[in-house]
Amino acid sequence: MAEEIKWEKQEFIDCGDTLVISKSTILRSAAGYYIGRLCKTIKCANSNERPGCIEPYDRMTGYMSYDKCVIYLNSM
């Protein structure tokens, strides 16, 4: 189930950081599985944040079973 993250695009933020956004993928939270994207920040402006830390960016679906997520993702 562990899958390599495929990074799709970069956006430049006003503070000078670069936000890199992943392709849609299956994500899991404590509440269940969903389709969403991840992001990582390069050259963080906040000294408390590690450069390149990966975190959720957006949620594209509600929660569903892993099998339904696979079907949904393949139909996108």
N, C-alpha and C positions, 0 to 999 in steps of 0.2 A: 504494500500500500504506500510505502514511502516513495515519493516521486521527486525527481529533480525539478527545481523551480525554473520555469522558462520566463526570462525577463523580456518585456515587450517594448517599453518606451521609457524615455526620460523626460522629466519636466523640470524646469528651473524655477526655483522658488525665490520670492523677492529678497530674502535674506542672503541669497548667494548659494544656498544648498542645492543639491541635485536630488530629486526624488525619482527613483527607478521603480516602475510598476510592472508587475508580472502579468502574464496571460491568465485568463480565467482558469481556475483549478478547483479541485475539491478540497474544502477546508473543514476542520472540525473544531468545535468549541465544546464547552461543558454541556451545552444544550443539544448538540447533535451535529450532523453533517450539513453543509450548504455549499453553493457555488459562490466563489468570490475571487478577489485579487489581493495580492500581497504587495507591500512596498518596502523599500529600504532607502535610507537617507545616506547620501555620501557627503562628507565634509560638514558634519553637524555643527550648527551654530551654538547649540546648548552644550556646555561642558559636562553636564550630567548624563548626556546621551552618548552611547558608543557609536562611532561611525559604522555604517553598514548594518545597523540592527534591523532585523526583519520583523514586520508587524502587519496586521490586517489593514487593508486599504479601503475596500468596500465589499458589501454583501449584495449579491445579485439575485438570490433566491431566498425563500424561507427554508426552514429545516426539513430534512427528508432523510430517508434511509441512504446508506452508502450506495446500494445498487441503483436506486432512483437517480442519485447524483451522477453516476457513471452514464446512465442512459441520457440524462438531460445534457450533460457536458458534450457527449458525442453528437447530440442533435444540434448543438449551437453552431 
